[in-house]
Amino acid sequence: MSTAANAHSTRVDQFFTAAEARFDRWRRLLDAARAWAVRTDSDSNPVLAAFQELRQWEDYFAYPGSSLLRNLEERIASRDAMGTLRVAQLINSALITHSYRSNTNDWEGEEQPIRLGERLPGADEMVHRPYFEVLVVTPMRQDAWPEIAQEYKTLRRAQDKFIYELVFVGSVEDAILASILNGNLESVVISDGVAFASAHNAPVLREFLLANLPPNAFSTRSGQQSLELARALKQIRPELDIFLLSGSEVEKVAGDVVAAQCIRRIFYQVEEPLELHLSILDAIADRFDTPYFDNLQKYAQRPIGTFHALPIARGKSIFKSNWIRDMGRFYGINLFLAESSATTGGLDSLLEPTGNIKIAQEKAARAFGADHVFFVTNGTSTSNKIVEQALLAPGDIMLVDRNCHKSHHYGAVLAGALPLYLEAYPLTKFSMYGAVPLRSIKKALLDLKAEGKLDKARLLVLTNCTFDGHIYNVERVMEECLAIKPDLIILWDEAWFGFARWSPFYRRRTAMGAAATLERKFKDPVYRAAFAEQSQKLGGDLDPGNPEVLRAQLLADPDKVHLRVYQTNSTHKSMSCLRQGSMILVKDQDYHTVEEQFHEAIFTHASTSPNLQIIASLDVARRQMELEGYELVNRSIQLALDVRREVNSHPLVSKYFHVAGADEMIPEEFRSSGFVDYLVPGVNWGTAVKSLREDEVALDVTRLTLVCGSAGFDGTQFKNLLAAEYDIQLNKTSRNSVLLQTNINNTRSDIAHLIQVLVGISQQIESKLQRGGKEAQQAFAGRVKALMEDVPDLPNFTCFHNTFRKNPAGATSEGDMRLAFFGAYREEQCEHVKLSSPEIDRRLKEGPDLVSASFVIPYPPGFPIMVPGQVINLETIDFMRKLDVKEIHGFNAALGLKLLRPSYLEAASGGGRGVEEPKRAVRSSAA
């Protein structure tokens, strides 16, 4: 293998996405070819080395194909510098622009203008046909592959909606590599009898394969290799359509459980190539089909008379207006033609779907690996409240991360559930919190068990990933919690993590991915034996007084466990969906027991006038992710690594800014693998994947905490600077950092713009410090110290006031927040005390308690530091007094803290009755 390949063999950012790394390899060849063409008498070795580096990867892609590669190799060997440059230029251009998907000249090596469409026989106009590639895993000789490829080209018809090319491999290992490297692959055809080991003798490919081979993917059983390959491919890319060509008894193979789960259709050898061709296209059409969006397009083309309450439908009130027709020009006619408040004419009802919305949701369930999916058009805030209202009754205990989104706190209020707050580990340096330690969750459950209240623990709510990128080991969290309470329902708020389904490295840490893993584990005899061994050691009942129970990695009882998992995701945050598009994903074996109240919760929270365009965009987002999500997500990961590398290695920028690594964002105790960060020396694919498989908490590489305090900026100040002066928008800030996020919308141009801006700002800082002399440098150092070192401690949740606790003497801290929340609805039961008032300090020392009447949420850090009914302590007051942020929800500085009066608390505690509902004015029937 070449030295060039060795030089890049250990870099994570060279492998996280094949597409970007592949473009880089071709660019290096083109650069070398240009240099050679300028000086034809120069050494051709750089060109040959660049070609050899990329050649070992190209067998896994249809384009440029063996013919063009052979042409290029021959030109290099014959020292044809200009010819080498022409061919390299053609291939490089075709790859970057994707013109090879529609321009046949790119395949023939002809230098013709790129055509943007393909003129089909009998077609009147240029028609775009989506292009994809089919992986053929075959034991046939390589010299037979071109003939097979040509045979399938003859099967193409003018009416085919899609066009594909074949990629041939001759081994199981090569099939695995191709599925990882080639994002264009959508279908796989597997034949019996293929070899296992790759014929490629390339250490870089071997390293890549070993780091990504699914664990326990293959056994030594004879005759099962094709099915095991299908299963392994589904673990890597579950969206792939897999077809099996079997020479054995296909009827028996078809009855295999693995075949039923992984294989779309089984054929007897190659007796029906046309049927296989049509099956491939039909499978793609199934994923391409967007029932709601397709129907909405048809609806917009019909002449509809509207006599319902939506004047903008059809756009007449807009386009005929003397004053607002500019709105029509801006949005275009289709938006208004596709609007309606009717649910007839095939538009279906979001509240009770029976037609195309129902089918669209079923397709989304398939795509995300759920049993059921529900579309929500008013954001994941609503999705969360729907799930919590459906699953919780008054008095149920809800274990919840205190730093979760505010919708969960309000969900507890609406449901009347008793929140038992779990504390995440603090990242005081950045004024943010991380994830909740698994030990803390287990302890809360064991404490409830010790007090005889485990039966009331109904729901565990955690945010995955957190706003700042902390990813739980979802499988382990659920497994150990279910070991303590086998029927615990778990809601994962994956608002920021919906994209992770399409990354094989992140999927295991999603709710649906981990639930699928646990389903398999609970059926495995090996797991059952391991559980029996644990029971002998710890006892079957898991005594909460036994310290070993807290320390041990617990296994759940496969006979008692009920896997009940819910996931909410903000589709609009990470996929091509309009704002407020959200989904609820359900994988609950007991869903039938809550189905009625689940629909009741939907009726409660979902609008009766949902936005049709949001529903359509949810449908389209699913289509895109099923067909190109794998490549898009990998590219967004690559771009995040690019930012991390460029910022942290730039000699000037890194003086003032840096992207925080896993070692700064995750305490060492939660990184058992020893992982430090993605791009530090010595980290390769193996160590990165090991961290994602093993560590209690991992870091989402696409969420980048850019530390700006070392440049003298607080987070809000720097965010505003980027927006006002450089047209760069971002979302979250902390005291001394901003959060950058890459997604499927970003490009390398975006990254270049960001780096250029950071270089410019760094140059301005340098210049200002040089011109200002010692005085300016001392002032700058003081500012940096104030932002980076003089940071206030983050306050923990204290407790609910005894008024709102059923057993104040108990060890668990759940409280009736609903009672406190509505207690504040009566003005006479509340008081305001200014934050700077001596009264605050007096009551902290002497009493009576300061009890919050409302949620108080400063931004940053963006979580409630006070909730209704919470006792406020000195730590919380100190934090509030040191805050220098402008946005604090629930706090009016002019009025002061809103507190529940001691007289009310005393009366409510003594009387033993709940808060009376405020009296409402009753309208007469005449009114």
Residue pairs with C-beta under 8 A, 6 or more apart in sequence:
1 56
1 202
1 203
1 204
2 49
2 52
2 53
3 49
4 28
4 49
4 50
4 52
4 53
5 52
5 53
5 56
5 202
5 203
5 204
6 203
6 204
8 14
8 53
8 204
9 203
9 204
9 207
9 684
10 207
10 682
10 683
10 684
11 679
11 684
12 641
12 678
12 679
12 683
12 684
12 685
12 688
13 638
13 641
13 642
13 645
13 678
13 679
14 21
14 24
15 21
15 208
15 685
16 634
16 637
16 638
16 641
16 701
17 631
17 634
17 635
17 637
17 638
18 57
18 180
18 181
18 182
18 183
18 634
19 183
19 631
19 634
19 635
19 638
20 635
20 638
20 639
20 748
21 638
22 54
22 57
22 61
22 95
22 181
23 95
23 96
25 50
25 53
25 54
25 57
26 54
26 88
26 91
26 92
26 95
27 92
28 50
28 53
28 54
29 47
29 50
29 51
29 54
29 88
29 92
30 85
30 88
30 89
30 92
32 46
32 47
32 49
32 50
33 47
33 81
33 84
33 85
33 88
33 89
34 85
35 42
35 46
36 42
36 44
36 46
36 47
36 81
36 84
36 85
37 81
37 82
37 84
37 85
40 79
40 81
40 82
44 76
44 79
44 81
47 76
47 84
48 76
51 72
51 73
51 76
55 69
55 73
56 200
56 202
56 204
56 205
57 181
57 205
58 64
58 69
59 169
59 174
59 200
60 167
60 169
60 174
60 177
60 178
60 181
60 182
61 133
61 167
61 181
61 182
61 184
62 133
62 165
62 166
62 167
62 184
63 91
63 94
63 95
63 100
63 106
63 107
63 165
64 72
64 91
64 94
64 95
64 100
64 106
64 107
65 107
66 146
67 109
68 87
68 91
68 107
68 109
71 87
71 109
72 84
72 87
72 88
72 91
75 83
75 84
75 87
76 84
86 111
87 109
90 106
90 109
90 111
91 106
93 99
93 114
94 100
94 103
94 106
94 114
97 114
99 106
99 114
99 115
99 116
100 106
100 107
101 131
101 163
102 115
102 116
102 117
102 118
102 128
102 129
102 131
103 112
103 114
103 115
103 118
104 118
105 111
105 112
105 114
105 115
106 114
115 126
116 126
117 126
117 127
117 128
118 126
118 127
118 129
118 163
119 126
119 127
120 127
120 129
120 158
121 158
122 158
123 158
129 160
129 161
129 162
129 163
130 161
130 162
130 163
130 284
130 288
130 627
131 162
131 163
131 164
131 165
131 184
132 162
132 163
132 164
132 184
132 185
132 186
132 187
132 284
132 627
133 164
133 165
133 166
133 167
133 182
133 184
133 185
133 186
134 164
134 165
134 166
134 167
134 185
134 186
134 187
134 188
134 189
134 280
135 166
135 167
135 169
135 175
135 178
135 179
135 182
135 185
135 187
135 188
135 189
136 145
136 148
136 166
136 167
136 168
136 169
136 188
136 189
136 191
137 169
137 170
137 171
137 172
137 174
137 175
137 188
137 189
137 190
137 191
137 194
137 229
138 145
138 148
138 168
138 169
138 170
138 189
138 191
138 194
139 170
139 191
139 192
139 193
139 194
139 195
140 148
140 170
140 191
142 168
142 170
145 166
145 168
148 166
148 168
149 165
149 166
149 168
151 273
152 166
152 273
152 277
155 273
155 274
155 277
156 163
160 281
161 281
161 285
161 288
162 281
162 284
162 285
162 288
164 186
164 187
164 280
167 178
167 182
167 185
169 175
169 177
169 178
170 194
170 195
170 199
171 194
171 195
171 196
171 197
171 198
171 199
172 194
172 195
172 196
172 197
172 218
172 225
172 229
173 196
173 197
173 198
173 209
174 198
174 199
174 200
175 188
175 190
175 194
175 229
175 233
176 209
176 212
176 213
176 229
176 232
176 233
176 236
177 198
177 205
177 208
177 209
178 185
179 185
179 188
179 233
179 236
179 237
179 240
180 208
180 212
180 236
180 504
183 628
183 630
183 631
183 634
184 631
185 237
185 240
186 239
186 240
186 241
186 284
186 287
186 627
187 240
187 241
187 242
187 243
187 280
187 283
187 284
188 230
188 233
188 240
188 241
188 242
188 243
189 242
189 243
189 244
189 245
189 276
189 280
190 226
190 229
190 230
190 242
190 243
190 244
190 245
191 226
191 244
191 245
191 246
191 247
191 269
192 226
192 245
192 246
192 247
192 248
193 247
194 225
194 226
194 229
196 218
196 225
198 205
198 206
198 209
207 684
207 685
207 686
208 685
210 686
211 684
211 685
211 686
211 689
212 236
212 504
212 685
212 689
213 232
214 232
214 235
214 236
215 693
217 228
217 231
217 232
217 235
218 225
218 228
218 229
218 232
219 228
221 228
223 248
226 244
226 246
227 244
227 253
227 256
227 258
227 259
227 262
227 263
228 258
230 242
230 244
230 258
230 259
230 262
230 263
231 258
231 261
231 262
233 240
233 242
233 262
234 240
234 242
234 261
234 262
235 504
236 504
237 504
237 630
238 369
238 507
239 287
239 367
239 502
239 626
239 627
239 629
239 630
241 264
241 280
241 283
241 284
241 287
242 262
242 263
242 264
243 263
243 264
243 265
243 266
243 267
243 276
243 279
243 280
244 253
244 259
244 263
244 265
244 266
244 267
245 267
245 268
245 269
245 270
245 276
246 253
246 266
246 267
246 268
246 269
247 268
247 269
250 266
250 267
250 268
253 259
253 266
254 260
254 266
259 266
264 279
264 283
265 279
267 275
267 276
270 276
284 627
287 363
287 623
287 626
287 627
288 623
288 627
289 363
289 623
290 360
290 616
290 619
290 620
290 622
290 623
291 355
291 356
291 357
291 359
291 360
291 363
291 619
292 348
292 356
292 357
292 359
292 360
292 615
292 616
292 619
293 616
293 617
293 619
293 620
293 623
294 356
295 346
295 347
295 348
295 356
296 338
296 347
296 612
296 616
297 338
298 346
299 338
299 340
299 345
299 346
299 347
300 334
300 337
300 338
301 337
302 345
304 313
304 314
304 340
304 345
306 313
306 314
306 340
308 340
308 341
308 342
309 341
310 339
310 340
310 341
311 317
312 318
312 336
312 339
313 336
313 339
313 340
313 341
314 336
314 337
314 339
315 328
315 333
315 335
315 336
315 337
318 324
318 325
318 327
318 328
318 336
319 325
319 328
319 333
319 336
328 336
335 613
338 612
338 613
338 616
339 612
339 613
340 347
340 612
341 609
343 349
346 355
346 356
347 356
347 612
348 354
348 355
348 356
348 357
348 358
349 357
350 357
350 375
350 377
350 606
350 610
350 615
351 602
351 603
351 606
351 608
352 599
353 361
357 375
357 615
360 375
360 615
360 618
360 619
360 622
361 372
361 373
361 374
361 375
362 373
363 619
363 622
364 370
364 373
364 375
364 583
364 618
364 619
364 622
365 371
365 372
365 373
365 585
367 501
367 622
367 625
367 626
368 501
368 512
368 567
368 583
368 585
369 501
369 512
369 513
369 515
369 516
369 587
370 512
370 567
370 585
370 586
370 587
371 586
371 587
371 588
371 591
372 585
372 586
372 591
373 583
373 584
373 585
373 586
374 383
374 386
374 583
374 584
374 586
374 602
375 581
375 582
375 583
375 615
375 618
376 382
376 383
376 386
376 581
376 582
376 583
376 584
376 606
377 580
377 581
377 582
377 606
377 607
377 610
377 611
377 614
377 615
377 618
378 580
378 582
378 605
378 606
378 607
378 610
379 570
379 580
379 582
380 405
380 407
380 493
380 495
380 568
380 569
380 570
380 582
381 405
381 406
381 407
382 407
382 582
382 605
382 606
383 568
383 582
383 583
383 584
384 405
384 407
384 408
384 411
384 491
384 493
384 568
385 407
385 410
385 411
385 414
385 601
385 605
386 584
386 598
386 601
386 602
386 604
386 605
386 606
387 411
387 491
387 566
387 568
387 584
387 601
388 398
388 408
388 411
388 412
388 414
388 415
388 417
388 459
388 461
388 491
389 411
389 414
389 415
389 597
389 600
389 601
389 604
389 605
390 594
390 597
390 598
390 600
390 601
391 458
391 459
391 489
391 491
391 566
391 594
391 597
392 398
392 411
392 412
392 415
392 416
392 417
392 458
392 459
393 415
393 416
393 417
393 458
394 415
394 416
394 417
394 818
395 416
395 417
395 418
395 456
396 415
396 417
396 418
396 456
396 457
396 458
396 459
397 417
397 418
397 420
397 448
397 453
397 456
397 457
397 458
397 814
398 412
398 415
398 417
398 418
398 419
398 420
398 458
398 459
398 460
398 461
399 420
399 422
399 441
399 444
399 445
399 457
399 459
399 460
399 461
400 408
400 409
400 412
400 419
400 420
400 421
400 422
400 460
400 461
400 462
401 421
401 422
401 424
401 436
401 461
401 462
401 463
402 421
402 422
402 423
402 424
402 796
402 797
402 863
402 864
403 424
403 433
403 463
403 466
403 861
403 863
404 461
404 462
404 463
404 493
404 863
405 463
405 493
405 495
406 855
406 857
406 863
406 864
408 461
408 493
409 419
409 817
409 855
409 864
409 867
411 417
412 418
412 419
412 817
412 818
413 817
413 818
413 821
413 868
414 818
416 816
416 818
417 458
417 459
417 818
418 456
418 814
418 815
418 816
418 817
419 814
419 815
419 817
419 867
420 444
420 448
420 457
420 812
420 813
420 814
421 797
421 813
422 436
422 440
422 441
422 444
423 436
423 440
423 796
423 797
424 433
424 434
424 435
424 436
424 437
424 466
425 433
425 434
425 435
425 436
425 437
425 667
425 670
426 433
426 434
426 793
426 794
427 433
427 434
427 468
427 664
427 665
428 791
428 793
428 794
429 664
429 736
429 788
429 791
430 468
430 660
430 705
430 707
430 734
430 735
430 736
430 737
431 734
431 735
431 736
431 791
431 792
431 794
431 860
431 861
432 468
432 734
432 860
432 861
433 466
433 794
433 861
433 863
434 466
434 468
434 470
434 665
434 666
434 667
434 697
435 462
435 466
435 470
435 471
435 472
435 670
435 696
435 697
436 462
437 670
437 696
438 473
438 476
438 477
438 480
438 696
439 550
441 460
441 477
441 480
441 481
442 480
442 481
442 484
442 549
442 550
442 554
443 550
444 812
445 454
445 457
445 481
445 484
445 485
445 488
446 484
446 542
446 544
446 549
446 550
447 544
447 811
447 812
448 454
448 456
448 457
448 812
449 484
449 485
449 542
449 544
450 544
450 545
450 811
451 807
451 810
451 811
451 812
453 810
453 812
454 484
454 485
457 485
457 488
458 488
458 489
459 488
459 489
459 490
459 491
460 481
460 488
460 489
460 490
460 491
461 490
461 491
461 493
462 472
462 477
462 490
462 491
462 492
462 493
463 492
463 493
463 495
464 471
464 472
464 474
464 492
464 493
464 494
464 497
464 509
464 510
464 511
465 471
465 472
465 494
465 496
465 497
465 500
465 700
465 703
466 496
467 496
467 703
467 732
467 739
467 862
468 665
468 703
468 705
468 732
468 739
469 665
469 699
469 700
469 701
469 702
469 703
469 704
469 705
470 665
470 666
470 697
470 698
470 699
470 700
471 497
471 506
471 509
471 692
471 697
471 698
471 699
471 700
472 509
472 696
472 697
473 509
473 694
473 695
473 696
473 697
473 698
474 492
474 508
474 509
474 510
474 511
474 513
474 514
475 508
475 509
475 514
475 517
475 518
476 553
476 696
477 490
478 490
478 514
478 515
478 518
478 563
478 565
479 518
479 521
479 554
479 555
479 556
480 553
480 554
480 556
481 488
481 490
482 488
482 556
482 561
482 563
483 542
483 554
483 555
483 556
483 557
484 542
484 554
486 556
486 557
486 560
486 561
486 562
487 561
487 562
487 564
487 590
488 564
489 564
489 565
489 566
489 588
490 511
490 564
490 565
490 566
491 566
491 567
491 568
492 510
492 511
492 565
492 566
492 567
492 568
493 568
494 500
494 510
494 511
494 567
494 568
494 569
495 568
495 569
495 570
495 573
495 582
496 570
496 573
496 574
496 700
496 703
497 506
497 510
497 569
497 574
497 700
498 569
498 570
498 571
498 573
498 574
498 575
498 583
499 574
499 575
499 625
499 629
499 633
499 636
499 743
499 744
500 506
500 507
500 509
500 510
500 513
500 633
500 700
501 507
501 510
501 512
501 513
501 625
501 629
502 625
502 629
502 630
502 632
502 633
503 630
503 633
503 634
503 637
505 688
505 689
505 692
506 692
506 700
507 513
508 514
508 517
508 692
508 693
509 692
509 698
510 567
511 565
511 566
511 567
511 585
511 587
512 565
512 567
512 585
512 587
514 565
515 563
515 565
515 587
516 587
518 556
518 563
519 563
521 527
522 556
522 558
522 561
522 563
523 558
527 555
527 558
528 558
530 555
531 555
531 556
531 557
531 558
534 552
534 554
534 555
537 548
538 546
538 548
538 549
538 552
538 554
539 546
540 557
542 549
542 554
543 549
562 589
562 590
563 587
563 588
563 589
564 588
564 589
564 590
564 591
565 586
565 587
565 588
566 584
566 585
566 586
566 587
566 588
567 584
567 585
567 587
568 582
568 583
568 584
568 585
569 582
569 583
569 585
570 581
570 582
571 577
571 581
571 582
571 583
571 618
571 621
572 578
572 579
572 580
572 581
572 582
572 617
573 743
574 743
574 744
575 621
575 624
575 625
575 629
575 744
576 617
576 620
576 621
576 624
576 744
576 745
577 614
577 617
577 618
577 620
577 621
578 611
578 613
578 614
578 617
579 614
580 611
580 614
581 614
581 617
581 618
581 621
583 618
588 594
591 598
624 632
625 632
629 744
632 744
633 744
635 744
636 702
636 742
636 743
636 744
636 746
637 701
637 702
637 742
639 742
639 746
639 747
639 748
639 750
639 751
640 701
640 702
640 703
640 704
640 742
641 678
641 679
641 701
642 748
642 751
643 659
643 704
643 740
643 742
643 751
643 754
643 755
644 659
644 677
644 678
644 679
644 701
644 704
645 679
646 653
646 751
646 755
647 653
647 654
647 657
647 658
647 659
647 706
647 755
647 758
648 654
648 658
648 659
648 679
650 755
650 758
650 759
652 759
652 762
652 763
652 766
653 755
653 758
653 759
653 762
655 762
656 708
656 710
656 711
656 712
656 761
656 762
656 765
657 706
657 707
657 708
657 710
657 711
657 758
657 762
658 706
658 707
658 710
659 704
659 705
659 706
659 707
659 740
660 705
660 706
660 707
660 737
661 676
661 677
661 678
661 680
661 699
662 671
662 675
662 676
662 677
662 678
662 691
662 698
662 699
663 671
663 676
663 677
664 705
665 699
665 705
666 695
666 697
666 698
666 699
670 695
670 696
670 697
671 691
671 695
671 696
671 697
672 694
672 695
672 696
673 687
673 690
673 691
673 694
673 695
674 687
675 683
675 687
675 688
675 690
675 691
675 695
675 698
676 683
677 683
678 688
678 701
691 698
692 698
702 741
702 742
702 743
703 739
703 740
703 741
704 739
704 740
704 741
704 742
705 734
705 737
705 738
705 739
706 737
706 738
706 739
706 740
707 736
707 737
708 714
708 715
708 718
708 736
708 737
708 738
709 715
709 735
709 736
709 737
709 784
709 787
709 788
710 736
710 784
710 787
710 788
711 718
711 761
711 762
711 765
711 784
712 765
712 780
712 783
712 784
712 787
713 721
713 787
714 733
714 735
714 736
714 787
714 884
715 732
715 733
715 734
715 735
715 736
715 737
715 738
715 860
716 733
716 860
716 885
716 886
718 733
718 738
719 730
719 733
719 738
721 761
722 728
722 729
722 730
722 738
722 757
723 729
723 730
726 753
726 757
728 753
728 754
728 757
730 738
730 739
730 740
730 741
731 739
731 741
732 738
732 739
732 860
732 862
733 739
733 859
733 860
734 860
734 861
735 787
735 791
735 860
736 787
736 788
736 791
740 754
765 780
768 776
769 776
769 777
769 780
772 779
792 878
792 879
792 882
792 883
793 875
793 878
793 879
794 861
794 879
795 865
795 873
795 875
795 876
795 878
795 879
796 875
797 813
797 867
797 870
798 870
798 871
798 872
798 873
798 876
799 805
799 813
799 815
799 870
799 871
800 813
800 814
800 815
800 816
800 817
800 820
800 869
800 870
800 871
801 815
801 820
801 849
801 851
801 869
801 870
801 871
801 900
801 905
802 808
802 909
803 819
803 820
803 851
803 869
803 905
803 908
803 909
804 815
804 816
804 817
804 819
804 820
804 869
805 813
805 814
805 815
805 816
806 816
815 869
816 869
817 867
817 868
817 869
819 869
819 908
819 914
819 915
820 851
820 852
820 853
820 868
820 869
820 900
821 868
821 869
822 915
822 917
822 918
823 829
823 853
823 868
823 869
823 900
823 904
823 908
823 915
824 830
824 853
824 854
824 868
824 898
824 900
825 915
825 918
826 915
826 918
828 901
829 900
829 901
829 904
830 853
830 898
830 899
830 900
830 901
830 904
831 898
831 899
831 900
831 901
832 892
832 895
832 896
832 897
832 898
832 899
833 839
833 840
833 850
833 896
833 897
833 899
834 840
834 893
834 895
834 896
834 897
835 877
835 880
835 881
835 893
835 896
835 897
836 881
837 896
840 850
840 877
840 897
843 849
843 850
844 850
844 873
844 874
844 877
848 902
848 905
849 871
849 872
849 902
849 905
850 871
850 872
850 877
850 897
850 899
851 869
851 870
851 871
851 872
851 899
851 900
851 905
852 866
852 867
852 868
852 869
852 870
852 872
852 897
852 898
852 899
852 900
853 868
853 898
853 899
853 900
854 866
854 868
854 890
854 898
855 864
855 866
855 867
855 868
855 889
855 890
856 864
856 865
856 866
856 880
856 888
856 889
856 890
856 891
856 897
857 863
857 864
857 865
857 888
857 889
857 890
858 865
858 880
858 883
858 885
858 887
858 888
858 889
858 891
859 885
859 887
859 888
859 889
860 885
864 890
865 876
865 879
865 880
866 872
866 876
866 890
866 897
869 900
872 897
872 899
880 891
890 898
891 897
891 898
892 898
908 914
908 915
